[in-house]
């Protein structure tokens, strides 16, 4: 009896199991399909996100390296102190780029390639891809490029690192092809394009401006190629008017993606309370920057800097004071040091400038100095750069950032390019003004500083630094690359040199 009952129970359980399996598998596909997912991508949406992410992925620690800011806190002050224990902070830009803007812009290109009606969308995506990759390679040197972002599409999970020389050759060719393919009669990204709203004329200027930047980058390693690309860029037409500045606008409220990323970072790190004392990470302007602005009676000082006196923001130039980068504890007079102004540099709704007219003019000044440009003298281009750099604060902050024409002209009159000086002396003048004028884009200033040696910054030989008291030449790769992409990583190190801060990349030769 027990055996019969046991067999009966087993059969019953098996039958119920079969019924259960059938009920589970019925409509399986329907029940396990995300109703909010889409089968094909919408390139317009992804392009917008790629622009947001590419603009936001800034190496803000370089504000300290280029001696604009510092902190008594060794962790937050890595950029200005090069603390050995914080070395991995430099890998963040690499880690963020690939799953975000690099992957996103690759998906956009995949979606629009082969459609003649979307030639402008393809061209603009290719230009933005160059911008994003150029920022990465200029920090790290050799990086994944040709196989980057191909995990989902091609199952490439360990991409090779391309040599920077090859990356530059391809980026410049991409800019050339993209610029010449733009067609005002064809479809654009329209309102999904945060920078130019689909304006093909302006995208072409942006492409040639990037070409000018990258061409100049090669002056130490391949002067003939540098001249070729620089003259091609100038002939194509670069950004020289304020109306053509490449910038991303922000509404300044809501989700973080809608807030100027630099302002968001600085506010959250230090300046949200705006009292000069409650700076969480101990940040202030560095004395090198403030002292230069004060000594040169620069009208931008009052525009970008405040010191808090009895709890009130004071923009008086004479009262501004930068903090030394040698401090390891909070000084008793911390409140007396200057910091970014809330309604200009820290304005949440301010646009992020991606490529400015000022940068073009300074690069044109060098091109004229080298005999590669005859559209204006080096002196005129230099003055145009200063003027544009001052005007752009009104673009950033409206009335609070406006510097009058009289102030601009007065400054220029006392800061003429000394054309009787040597090539090196004139380069020093041009790129010292570049340092002031391109602020707060410390990443671009860092690249130009390594190429030219100007401004002549004195390294901070802080105790426990990772560079022997030298300003570093590159960032180090993420530790994860050593573990997850070791073959490619080792090949890059063998070709480029040790993965440390002082290894010089291809274009950064002594």
C-alpha positions as MATLAB code, in Angstrom:
seq = 'XXXXXXXXXXXXXXXXXXXXXXXXXXXXXXXXXXXXXXXXXXXXXXXXXXXXXXXXXXXXXXXXXXXXXXXXXXXXXXXXXXXXXXXXXXXXXXXXXXXXXXXXXXXXXXXXXXXXXXXXXXXXXXXXXXXXXXXXXXXXXXXXXXXXXXXXXXXXXXXXXXXXXXXXXXXXXXXXXXXXXXXXXXXXXXXXXXXXXXXXXXXXXXXXXXXXXXXXXXXXXXXXXXXXXXXXXXXXXXXXXXXXXXXXXXXXXXXXXXXXXXXXXXXXXXXXXXXXXXXXXXXXXXXXXXXXXXXXXXXXXXXXXXXXXXXXXXXXXXXXXXXXXXXXXXXXXXXXXXXXXXXXXXXXXXXXXXXXXXXXXXXXXXXXXXXXXXXXXXXXXXXXXXXXXXXXXXXXXXXXXXXXXXXXXXXXXXXXXXXXXXXXXXXXXXXXXXXXXXXXXXXXXXXXXXXXXXXXXXXXXXXXXXXXXXXXXXXXXXXXXXXXXXXXXXXXXXXXXXXXXXXXXXXXXX';
ca = [
       0.000    0.000    0.000;
       2.781    2.366    0.939;
       4.591    1.637   -2.331;
       1.456    2.324   -4.382;
       0.872    5.576   -2.474;
       4.466    6.629   -2.997;
       4.254    5.967   -6.760;
       1.000    7.909   -6.896;
       2.502   10.891   -5.117;
       5.537   10.908   -7.403;
       3.360   10.819  -10.521;
       1.226   13.619   -9.126;
       4.254   15.811   -8.395;
       5.658   15.174  -11.879;
       2.333   16.038  -13.475;
       2.000   19.233  -11.480;
       5.594   20.112  -12.407;
       4.863   19.670  -16.103;
       1.771   21.839  -15.798;
       3.796   24.439  -13.930;
       6.516   24.441  -16.573;
       3.965   24.815  -19.329;
       2.330   27.740  -17.531;
       5.727   29.362  -16.987;
       6.764   29.027  -20.603;
       3.453   30.255  -21.968;
       3.932   33.847  -23.206;
       7.551   33.669  -21.952;
       8.875   36.084  -24.571;
       6.090   38.571  -23.974;
       6.425   38.478  -20.204;
      10.209   38.844  -20.313;
      10.398   41.667  -22.853;
      10.966   45.170  -21.517;
       8.035   47.236  -22.849;
      10.142   50.391  -22.553;
      13.040   49.041  -24.644;
      13.483   49.901  -28.319;
      14.751   47.649  -31.087;
      16.650   50.427  -32.851;
      18.505   53.396  -31.433;
      17.465   57.007  -31.883;
      20.701   58.779  -32.823;
      19.390   62.228  -31.913;
      18.865   61.248  -28.281;
      22.200   59.482  -27.993;
      24.042   62.390  -29.634;
      22.667   64.768  -27.011;
      23.868   62.453  -24.238;
      27.281   62.083  -25.886;
      27.639   65.870  -25.964;
      26.677   66.172  -22.308;
      29.074   63.404  -21.278;
      31.963   64.538  -23.486;
      31.688   68.057  -22.115;
      31.351   66.955  -18.491;
      34.325   64.568  -18.485;
      36.847   67.168  -17.387;
      40.084   66.549  -15.529;
      39.346   69.153  -12.874;
      42.414   68.215  -10.851;
      44.401   70.050  -13.514;
      43.073   73.327  -12.123;
      45.608   72.688   -9.372;
      48.356   71.494  -11.705;
      48.094   74.641  -13.788;
      48.211   76.586  -10.512;
      44.784   78.160  -10.624;
      43.552   76.487   -7.426;
      44.847   74.444   -4.498;
      43.779   72.903   -1.196;
      45.354   72.295    2.190;
      43.695   68.862    1.973;
      46.175   66.430    0.428;
      43.429   64.320   -1.172;
      41.618   67.189   -2.860;
      44.915   68.942   -3.490;
      46.418   66.149   -5.603;
      46.429   68.314   -8.730;
      48.599   70.985   -7.124;
      50.679   68.680   -4.893;
      51.007   65.452   -6.943;
      50.649   63.315   -3.779;
      51.870   59.756   -4.372;
      49.052   58.186   -2.359;
      46.434   59.844   -4.566;
      47.991   58.937   -7.911;
      45.029   56.867   -9.079;
      42.887   59.980   -9.072;
      44.293   60.670  -12.522;
      42.690   57.576  -14.058;
      39.122   58.791  -13.615;
      38.850   60.519  -16.989;
      39.805   57.296  -18.783;
      37.406   55.172  -16.724;
      34.493   57.521  -17.353;
      35.012   58.127  -21.070;
      34.662   54.668  -22.573;
      31.272   53.559  -21.203;
      29.855   57.034  -21.743;
      30.769   59.486  -24.525;
      33.021   57.096  -26.475;
      30.431   54.315  -26.499;
      27.571   56.726  -27.159;
      29.112   58.520  -30.108;
      30.053   55.149  -31.593;
      26.405   54.107  -31.458;
      25.385   57.331  -33.177;
      27.871   56.743  -35.995;
      26.672   53.161  -36.370;
      23.039   54.324  -36.611;
      23.557   56.997  -39.288;
      26.311   55.481  -41.435;
      25.188   54.551  -44.943;
      22.233   56.917  -45.076;
      22.968   59.718  -47.566;
      20.249   61.880  -46.044;
      22.034   61.752  -42.703;
      25.444   62.810  -43.963;
      25.467   65.859  -41.678;
      24.607   63.757  -38.656;
      27.466   61.440  -39.490;
      29.875   64.339  -40.018;
      28.935   66.045  -36.764;
      29.219   62.761  -34.861;
      32.664   62.150  -36.350;
      33.793   65.633  -35.329;
      32.520   65.140  -31.782;
      34.208   61.752  -31.643;
      37.522   63.427  -32.504;
      36.972   65.993  -29.779;
      36.330   63.283  -27.173;
      39.236   61.077  -28.215;
      41.633   64.010  -28.512;
      40.989   64.957  -24.913;
      41.757   61.394  -23.842;
      44.903   60.779  -25.849;
      46.314   64.151  -24.824;
      46.097   63.004  -21.195;
      47.270   59.402  -21.487;
      49.115   59.035  -24.807;
      48.431   55.631  -26.371;
      44.823   54.578  -25.715;
      42.193   52.190  -27.102;
      40.983   53.909  -30.264;
      40.354   51.788  -33.355;
      38.704   49.000  -31.343;
      37.173   51.181  -28.637;
      33.482   50.795  -27.845;
      33.185   47.532  -29.808;
      32.237   45.199  -26.966;
      28.531   45.032  -27.789;
      28.826   45.216  -31.567;
      31.893   43.067  -32.209;
      32.624   41.267  -28.920;
      35.906   43.157  -28.540;
      36.391   43.260  -24.775;
      40.155   43.726  -24.734;
      40.766   46.512  -27.263;
      44.283   47.245  -28.425;
      45.939   50.522  -27.514;
      46.702   52.514  -30.657;
      49.905   54.529  -30.873;
      49.237   58.233  -30.385;
      50.942   59.005  -33.681;
      48.397   56.827  -35.486;
      45.507   58.242  -33.474;
      46.482   61.771  -34.476;
      46.785   60.819  -38.133;
      43.309   59.328  -38.089;
      41.714   62.145  -36.103;
      43.027   64.768  -38.492;
      41.872   62.748  -41.502;
      38.454   62.374  -39.865;
      38.148   66.110  -39.329;
      39.134   66.778  -42.925;
      36.614   64.299  -44.332;
      33.815   65.333  -41.979;
      34.241   69.051  -42.632;
      34.166   68.655  -46.406;
      31.126   66.356  -46.287;
      28.858   68.800  -44.454;
      25.902   69.811  -46.621;
      23.550   72.595  -45.521;
      20.726   71.120  -47.622;
      20.618   67.824  -45.694;
      19.113   66.757  -42.371;
      20.929   67.704  -39.151;
      20.491   66.871  -35.475;
      18.564   70.109  -35.076;
      17.592   70.853  -31.477;
      19.252   67.604  -30.352;
      22.597   69.259  -31.086;
      23.384   71.165  -27.881;
      26.320   73.049  -29.380;
      25.141   74.512  -32.685;
      21.560   73.347  -33.167;
      22.614   71.602  -36.368;
      24.205   74.659  -38.010;
      26.547   73.087  -40.554;
      28.546   76.270  -41.161;
      29.459   76.441  -37.489;
      30.204   72.723  -37.285;
      32.654   73.180  -40.136;
      34.402   75.974  -38.217;
      34.541   73.766  -35.140;
      36.099   70.950  -37.191;
      38.773   73.226  -38.625;
      39.420   74.767  -35.199;
      40.061   71.308  -33.771;
      42.348   70.688  -36.749;
      44.238   73.886  -35.886;
      44.600   72.743  -32.272;
      45.775   69.245  -33.167;
      48.055   70.503  -35.917;
      49.824   72.830  -33.508;
      50.140   69.970  -31.054;
      52.678   68.349  -33.400;
      55.193   71.201  -33.625;
      57.786   69.411  -31.497;
      57.537   66.043  -33.215;
      56.656   66.647  -36.894;
      56.959   70.266  -37.934;
      56.131   69.600  -41.604;
      52.891   67.816  -40.756;
      52.075   70.501  -38.218;
      52.417   73.228  -40.838;
      50.378   71.257  -43.359;
      47.428   70.735  -41.022;
      47.570   74.230  -39.541;
      47.487   75.910  -42.936;
      44.687   73.587  -44.075;
      42.678   74.476  -40.982;
      43.169   78.209  -41.474;
      42.160   77.949  -45.124;
      39.030   76.053  -44.105;
      37.997   78.733  -41.626;
      38.286   78.583  -37.846;
      36.297   80.047  -34.955;
      37.193   83.736  -34.609;
      33.821   85.310  -33.741;
      32.060   85.079  -30.389;
      28.891   83.885  -32.134;
      30.704   80.765  -33.345;
      32.123   79.643  -29.993;
      31.423   75.960  -29.403;
      29.548   75.736  -26.109;
      26.988   73.627  -24.273;
      24.190   75.458  -22.456;
      22.669   74.383  -19.146;
      19.369   75.293  -17.476;
      20.988   75.235  -14.042;
      18.374   73.248  -12.132;
      16.843   69.803  -11.848;
      19.038   66.780  -12.477;
      22.807   67.134  -12.398;
      23.044   66.699  -16.160;
      21.293   70.083  -16.483;
      23.922   71.924  -14.422;
      27.233   73.275  -15.671;
      29.563   70.362  -14.762;
      32.453   72.500  -13.558;
      30.204   74.641  -11.376;
      28.539   71.495  -10.023;
      31.876   69.928   -9.147;
      33.290   73.010   -7.471;
      30.110   73.793   -5.556;
      29.764   70.265   -4.231;
      33.440   70.043   -3.352;
      33.902   73.368   -1.616;
      31.838   76.406   -2.331;
      28.162   75.598   -1.811;
      27.892   77.562    1.469;
      29.622   80.641    0.065;
      31.059   81.874    3.331;
      34.798   81.480    2.781;
      35.127   79.110    5.737;
      33.008   75.999    5.180;
      34.979   74.696    2.204;
      34.617   70.943    2.630;
      37.705   70.003    0.630;
      39.763   73.028    1.625;
      39.818   74.612   -1.825;
      40.833   78.161   -2.721;
      42.453   79.984   -5.614;
      46.212   79.462   -5.692;
      48.556   82.360   -5.007;
      50.350   81.960   -8.365;
      47.181   82.765  -10.327;
      45.888   85.556   -8.111;
      49.283   87.193   -7.809;
      49.658   87.286  -11.592;
      46.224   88.852  -12.096;
      46.863   91.452   -9.400;
      50.365   92.337  -10.615;
      49.046   92.878  -14.139;
      45.948   94.806  -13.068;
      43.812   92.278  -14.917;
      40.105   93.272  -14.962;
      39.138   89.588  -14.936;
      40.189   89.316  -11.301;
      37.057   91.023   -9.992;
      34.974   88.996  -12.420;
      36.082   85.565  -11.265;
      37.251   86.010   -7.669;
      35.827   86.888   -4.264;
      37.100   87.009   -0.729;
      34.626   86.829    2.148;
      34.822   89.730    4.596;
      32.523   89.417    7.610;
      30.500   86.896    5.619;
      30.041   89.083    2.547;
      31.530   88.501   -0.901;
      34.081   91.164   -1.776;
      35.294   91.429   -5.390;
      37.687   94.320   -4.779;
      40.867   93.420   -6.642;
      43.190   94.807   -3.974;
      41.657   92.481   -1.381;
      42.123   89.262   -3.346;
      44.734   86.825   -2.075;
      45.661   83.346   -3.275;
      46.527   80.445   -0.975;
      49.944   78.737   -1.181;
      49.986   75.144   -2.460;
      52.425   74.135    0.294;
      49.944   73.958    3.178;
      49.043   70.635    4.789;
      46.569   71.867    7.403;
      43.833   74.479    7.444;
      45.457   77.847    8.155;
      43.982   80.168   10.761;
      43.506   82.857    8.101;
      41.739   80.509    5.656;
      38.805   82.898    5.231;
      41.099   85.611    3.882;
      41.989   83.649    0.743;
      40.146   84.139   -2.545;
      37.811   81.644   -4.156;
      35.614   81.419   -7.260;
      32.788   83.910   -7.562;
      29.304   82.442   -7.174;
      27.578   84.320  -10.005;
      30.265   83.847  -12.659;
      32.509   80.776  -12.495;
      30.127   78.940  -10.146;
      26.948   79.885  -12.008;
      24.959   76.651  -12.428;
      23.220   77.867  -15.573;
      26.352   79.119  -17.304;
      27.420   77.491  -20.582;
      30.509   75.325  -20.749;
      32.822   76.680  -23.444;
      34.227   73.839  -25.555;
      36.281   75.790  -28.091;
      36.636   79.559  -27.957;
      37.524   82.354  -30.333;
      40.300   83.289  -27.900;
      42.016   79.935  -28.405;
      41.901   80.313  -32.188;
      43.400   83.801  -32.042;
      46.279   82.728  -29.793;
      47.028   79.763  -32.071;
      46.864   82.087  -35.082;
      49.358   84.369  -33.329;
      51.783   81.461  -33.130;
      51.050   80.509  -36.737;
      51.868   84.072  -37.818;
      55.027   83.991  -35.735;
      56.079   80.820  -37.565;
      55.261   82.308  -40.974;
      52.313   79.963  -41.555;
      49.601   82.640  -41.494;
      49.445   86.064  -43.111;
      45.825   87.025  -42.428;
      46.959   89.139  -39.466;
      50.227   89.821  -37.714;
      51.199   87.886  -34.624;
      50.667   91.072  -32.623;
      47.120   91.632  -33.917;
      46.131   87.995  -33.373;
      47.595   88.136  -29.879;
      45.541   91.225  -29.083;
      42.447   89.635  -30.591;
      43.015   86.649  -28.306;
      43.170   88.813  -25.195;
      40.068   90.747  -26.210;
      38.066   87.605  -27.003;
      39.162   85.973  -23.742;
      37.813   88.910  -21.758;
      34.578   89.179  -23.743;
      33.758   85.531  -23.225;
      33.059   86.095  -19.531;
      29.916   87.942  -20.590;
      28.917   84.823  -22.529;
      29.507   82.755  -19.407;
      27.872   85.007  -16.850;
      25.971   87.816  -18.582;
      26.143   91.224  -16.901;
      28.141   89.863  -13.958;
      30.857   88.744  -16.355;
      30.925   91.802  -18.589;
      34.259   93.579  -18.916;
      33.992   96.938  -20.647;
      35.676   97.753  -23.943;
      37.636  100.506  -22.186;
      38.952   98.018  -19.627;
      39.929   95.584  -22.360;
      41.698   98.226  -24.418;
      43.523   99.603  -21.389;
      44.842   96.153  -20.553;
      45.937   95.479  -24.127;
      47.728   98.828  -24.293;
      49.923   97.823  -21.379;
      50.438   94.240  -22.578;
      51.601   94.611  -26.170;
      53.410   91.743  -27.846;
      57.090   92.668  -27.950;
      57.732   91.875  -31.603;
      61.421   92.741  -31.298;
      61.850   89.874  -28.884;
      63.065   86.399  -29.785;
      60.718   83.674  -30.940;
      60.846   82.148  -27.435;
      60.092   85.477  -25.766;
      57.074   86.101  -27.967;
      55.847   82.530  -27.414;
      56.136   83.134  -23.674;
      53.914   86.215  -23.956;
      51.345   84.487  -26.159;
      50.994   81.401  -23.997;
      51.067   83.196  -20.682;
      48.027   85.091  -21.953;
      46.662   81.749  -23.172;
      46.967   80.446  -19.579;
      44.870   83.331  -18.267;
      42.516   83.523  -21.237;
      41.544   79.860  -21.585;
      40.803   79.454  -17.856;
      38.900   77.471  -16.595;
      39.692   74.875  -19.299;
      42.759   73.640  -17.432;
      42.914   70.488  -19.526;
      43.636   72.390  -22.725;
      46.055   74.689  -20.919;
      47.873   71.603  -19.583;
      48.346   70.300  -23.123;
      49.629   73.615  -24.429;
      51.892   74.069  -21.409;
      53.579   70.709  -22.113;
      54.055   71.613  -25.766;
      55.356   75.153  -25.313;
      56.707   75.281  -21.767;
      54.611   78.372  -21.037;
      53.673   79.871  -18.724;
      56.894   79.227  -16.821;
      55.263   77.583  -13.806;
      57.446   76.563  -10.866;
      56.640   72.980   -9.740;
      55.457   72.352   -6.194;
      57.960   70.024   -4.505;
      55.510   68.986   -1.807;
      56.483   66.270    0.663;
      55.383   62.833   -0.554;
      54.822   63.834   -4.171;
      54.845   61.259   -6.973;
      57.015   63.141   -9.467;
      60.149   64.203   -7.643;
      58.834   67.743   -7.581;
      58.087   67.999  -11.300;
      54.833   68.881  -13.050;
      53.613   65.649  -14.560;
      53.547   65.012  -18.290;
      50.628   62.588  -18.483;
      48.024   60.708  -16.452;
      48.384   57.053  -15.501;
      46.085   54.302  -16.765;
      43.432   52.776  -14.468;
      44.562   49.778  -12.437;
      41.629   47.877  -13.962;
      43.378   47.985  -17.347;
      46.308   46.047  -15.906;
      43.895   43.362  -14.738;
      41.207   43.233  -17.426;
      43.142   44.260  -20.540;
      46.652   43.240  -19.555;
      47.967   42.191  -22.978;
      47.020   45.482  -24.617;
      48.133   47.457  -21.585;
      51.581   45.842  -21.545;
      52.013   46.415  -25.286;
      51.233   50.127  -24.821;
      53.697   50.466  -21.953;
      56.394   48.649  -23.913;
      55.910   51.048  -26.830;
      55.293   54.338  -25.033;
      57.290   53.948  -21.837;
      56.596   53.390  -18.162;
      53.062   54.032  -16.968;
      54.000   56.948  -14.755;
      53.484   60.684  -14.591;
      56.775   61.695  -16.192;
      56.716   59.540  -19.336;
      56.374   61.797  -22.349;
      53.834   60.893  -24.999;
      54.493   61.009  -28.748;
      53.900   64.714  -29.336;
      55.446   65.830  -26.041;
      59.103   65.487  -26.868;
      61.821   67.613  -25.196;
];
